[in-house]
Amino acid sequence: MATLSPWSLATYESIAEVLADTDTGLTGKEIGDLLTSLHINDPQPTASKRDRLTAAFVDRHNKDKGDPKRIITFIARAMAPIKYRERPELFTLRQDRLNERLAFVGLRVLDDGQVARGAQSRTLDEATRIATSIRDELRRRKAHPEVLRYCSVEVLKKANFHPCLEATKSVLDRLRHLTGQTGDGSSLVDEVLALGKTGIPRLAINSLTTQTEKDEQSGLANLVKGMVGLYRNPTAHDPRLKRSITDDELLEVLNLVSMVHRRLDEVRRTERT
């Protein structure tokens, strides 16, 4: 990478804010191991993770006379995809949040974890700020990882019907993954979740021993089909459609999708599978 201009203290602080976040950031040990492997001094090892990482970045900045290349290497090592094989949604979350910060110095984290040149921002993008706030609210509500994985900042920056589409598709994708079926839409839901003529779905959310449990199973199937009809089919079949969906409705839809995914976390495959 060609010579880069020195970064400001605010840039280092914002990157540390992501990588050392209390809930979604690196652990203290991970920070220490990365600093050691890259020969970056750790001047405040007992400080909070954010302050510790900021201090280490600034110390290296001073040693390298403003050249941020070692910090870029730190980011790339922290974002190595192999580290996220069990939690791909965490990679996407960190990538999105880092790219919001790195845009101000003309860089971005690629899908392979490397840091490369990108478009440079000089002002806060309203759409980006709204998208970021929606993701933050989803995290606050403990949205299912599948929802976060399908609703990156880039997706959320588009018209609100688009993340509704992607989130609804995530349920259909998961039904296919869990069963190996290749169908789509309501026919897939009927094949996988509906009781059908045999009374045995491919995926059961309970023991199906009582009428209440069977009604619950049918209710989930109908709920998913309703989501498909309301939010997936219109946008999938008519790309020109610009149905107005408020931010509040978007969050409600994503919460509903999150609930469906949590029910799918507990399904059991039946002998019909």
C-alpha positions in Angstrom: 0.0 0.0 0.0 1.3 3.4 -0.9 2.3 6.0 1.7 -0.6 7.1 3.8 -1.2 10.4 5.6 -1.0 10.3 9.4 -4.2 9.5 11.1 -5.8 11.6 13.8 -6.3 10.6 17.4 -10.0 10.5 16.7 -9.4 7.9 14.0 -7.4 5.6 16.4 -10.0 6.1 19.1 -12.9 5.2 16.7 -11.1 2.0 15.5 -10.3 1.0 19.1 -14.0 1.6 19.9 -14.9 -1.2 17.4 -12.1 -3.7 18.1 -12.2 -3.3 21.8 -16.0 -3.0 22.2 -17.2 -4.5 25.5 -19.7 -6.9 24.0 -18.5 -7.5 20.4 -14.8 -6.6 20.5 -11.6 -8.6 21.0 -10.8 -10.0 24.4 -8.1 -8.6 26.5 -5.9 -11.6 25.7 -6.6 -11.3 22.0 -5.5 -7.7 22.1 -2.3 -8.5 24.0 -1.4 -11.4 21.7 -1.9 -9.3 18.6 0.1 -6.4 20.0 2.9 -8.8 21.0 3.0 -10.6 17.6 3.2 -7.2 15.8 5.8 -5.8 18.1 3.5 -3.0 19.2 4.2 -1.6 22.6 1.4 -2.0 25.2 1.9 1.1 27.4 -1.4 0.8 29.4 -2.0 -3.0 29.8 -4.3 -2.4 32.9 -6.5 0.3 31.3 -9.9 -0.5 29.8 -9.7 -2.3 26.5 -10.5 0.7 24.5 -8.1 3.0 26.3 -5.4 0.3 26.2 -5.8 -0.2 22.4 -5.9 3.5 21.7 -2.7 4.1 23.7 -0.9 1.2 21.9 -2.0 2.7 18.5 -0.8 6.2 19.4 2.5 4.9 20.8 3.1 3.1 17.5 2.0 6.1 15.5 4.7 8.2 17.3 7.4 5.6 16.8 6.5 5.3 13.1 6.4 9.1 12.6 2.7 9.0 11.7 2.8 6.0 9.3 -0.4 3.9 10.1 0.7 0.8 8.3 1.4 -1.2 11.4 -2.1 -0.4 12.7 -3.5 -1.4 9.4 -1.7 -4.8 9.8 -3.3 -5.1 13.2 -6.7 -4.6 11.8 -6.1 -7.1 9.1 -4.8 -9.7 11.6 -7.9 -9.1 13.8 -10.2 -9.5 10.8 -8.6 -12.7 9.4 -11.7 -14.7 8.3 -10.4 -18.0 9.8 -11.0 -16.5 13.3 -14.7 -16.2 12.5 -15.5 -19.6 11.1 -17.8 -20.3 14.1 -19.3 -16.8 14.1 -19.4 -15.3 10.6 -22.0 -12.8 11.8 -19.4 -11.3 14.1 -17.0 -10.7 11.1 -19.8 -8.9 9.3 -20.6 -6.8 12.3 -17.0 -5.7 12.9 -16.4 -5.2 9.2 -19.4 -2.9 8.9 -18.5 -0.8 11.9 -14.8 -0.6 10.9 -15.7 0.5 7.4 -17.8 3.3 8.7 -14.7 4.6 10.5 -12.1 3.8 7.9 -14.0 5.6 5.2 -12.8 8.9 6.7 -9.2 7.9 5.8 -10.1 6.3 2.4 -9.8 2.7 3.4 -12.1 -0.3 3.9 -12.0 -3.9 5.2 -12.6 -6.4 2.4 -14.4 -9.7 2.7 -11.0 -11.5 3.0 -10.1 -9.4 6.0 -7.5 -7.3 4.2 -7.5 -3.5 4.3 -7.6 -1.7 0.9 -8.2 1.7 -0.6 -11.8 2.8 -0.7 -14.0 5.8 -1.3 -13.2 8.6 1.2 -15.9 10.3 3.2 -15.6 13.8 4.4 -19.0 14.2 6.0 -21.3 11.9 7.9 -23.6 10.1 5.5 -27.2 10.4 6.8 -28.2 7.0 5.4 -25.1 5.4 7.0 -25.9 6.9 10.4 -29.5 5.7 10.2 -28.3 2.2 9.1 -25.8 2.1 11.9 -28.4 3.2 14.5 -30.7 0.4 13.3 -28.0 -2.2 13.7 -27.2 -0.9 17.1 -30.8 -1.1 18.1 -31.0 -4.7 16.8 -28.0 -5.6 18.9 -29.6 -4.0 21.9 -32.7 -6.1 21.3 -30.4 -9.2 21.0 -31.5 -9.9 17.4 -30.7 -13.4 16.2 -27.3 -13.6 14.5 -28.9 -14.7 11.2 -30.8 -11.4 11.1 -27.6 -9.4 11.7 -25.7 -11.5 9.1 -28.3 -10.7 6.4 -28.7 -7.0 7.4 -25.4 -5.4 7.0 -25.0 -1.6 7.0 -24.8 -1.7 3.2 -28.2 -3.5 3.0 -29.7 -1.2 5.6 -28.6 1.9 3.7 -31.0 1.0 0.9 -34.7 1.5 0.9 -36.3 -0.2 3.9 -38.2 -2.8 1.8 -34.8 -4.2 0.8 -33.7 -5.4 4.3 -37.2 -6.7 4.8 -36.7 -8.8 1.7 -33.2 -10.0 2.7 -34.4 -10.9 6.3 -37.4 -12.9 5.0 -35.2 -14.7 2.5 -32.9 -15.6 5.4 -35.7 -17.8 6.9 -36.2 -19.6 3.6 -32.5 -20.1 3.2 -32.3 -21.6 6.6 -35.2 -24.0 6.0 -33.4 -25.2 2.9 -30.2 -25.6 4.9 -31.8 -27.5 7.7 -33.6 -30.0 5.4 -31.8 -30.1 2.1 -35.0 -29.1 0.3 -34.7 -27.0 -2.8 -38.1 -25.3 -3.0 -39.0 -21.7 -2.4 -41.7 -19.5 -0.9 -44.9 -20.9 0.5 -44.4 -24.3 -1.2 -41.1 -24.7 0.7 -42.8 -23.7 4.0 -45.6 -26.2 3.4 -43.1 -28.9 2.6 -41.0 -28.3 5.7 -43.1 -26.9 8.4 -46.8 -27.6 7.6 -48.5 -30.7 9.1 -49.8 -31.7 5.7 -51.7 -34.9 5.1 -49.4 -37.0 7.3 -49.5 -34.7 10.2 -45.7 -34.9 10.4 -43.6 -31.9 9.2 -40.0 -32.3 8.3 -39.1 -29.9 11.1 -41.0 -29.9 14.3 -40.9 -27.1 16.9 -42.4 -29.3 19.6 -43.4 -32.9 20.3 -46.7 -32.5 18.3 -48.4 -34.7 20.9 -51.3 -32.4 21.8 -53.7 -30.3 19.6 -52.2 -27.2 21.1 -48.7 -28.2 20.0 -50.0 -29.0 16.5 -51.7 -25.6 16.4 -48.5 -24.0 17.4 -46.6 -25.8 14.6 -49.3 -24.7 12.1 -49.2 -21.2 13.5 -45.4 -20.9 12.8 -45.9 -22.2 9.3 -48.6 -19.7 8.6 -46.6 -16.9 10.1 -43.6 -17.6 7.8 -45.9 -17.8 4.8 -47.5 -14.5 5.8 -44.0 -12.9 6.0 -43.2 -14.3 2.6 -46.4 -12.9 1.1 -46.1 -9.5 2.8 -42.4 -8.7 2.6 -40.7 -11.1 0.2 -43.0 -11.7 -2.8 -43.8 -8.1 -3.7 -40.2 -6.9 -3.6 -38.9 -10.1 -5.3 -41.3 -10.0 -8.1 -41.4 -6.2 -8.8 -38.0 -4.5 -8.3 -39.6 -1.2 -9.1 -41.9 -1.4 -6.1 -41.1 1.3 -3.6 -43.5 0.5 -0.8 -43.0 2.9 2.1 -41.7 1.1 5.1 -40.9 3.2 8.2 -37.8 2.5 10.4 -40.2 1.4 13.1 -41.9 -1.1 10.9 -38.5 -2.3 9.7 -37.4 -3.0 13.2 -40.7 -4.8 13.9 -40.2 -7.0 10.9 -36.6 -7.8 11.8 -37.7 -8.6 15.4 -40.3 -11.0 14.0 -37.7 -12.7 11.7 -35.4 -13.0 14.7 -38.1 -14.7 16.7 -38.7 -17.2 13.9 -35.0 -18.0 13.7 -35.0 -18.7 17.5 -37.8 -21.1 17.1 -35.8 -22.8 14.3 -32.8 -23.1 16.7 -34.9 -25.6 18.6 -36.5 -27.7 15.9 -36.1 -31.4 15.7 -35.9 -33.3 12.4 -38.7 -35.9 12.2 -38.5 -39.4 10.6 -40.1 -37.9 7.5 -36.9 -35.9 6.8 
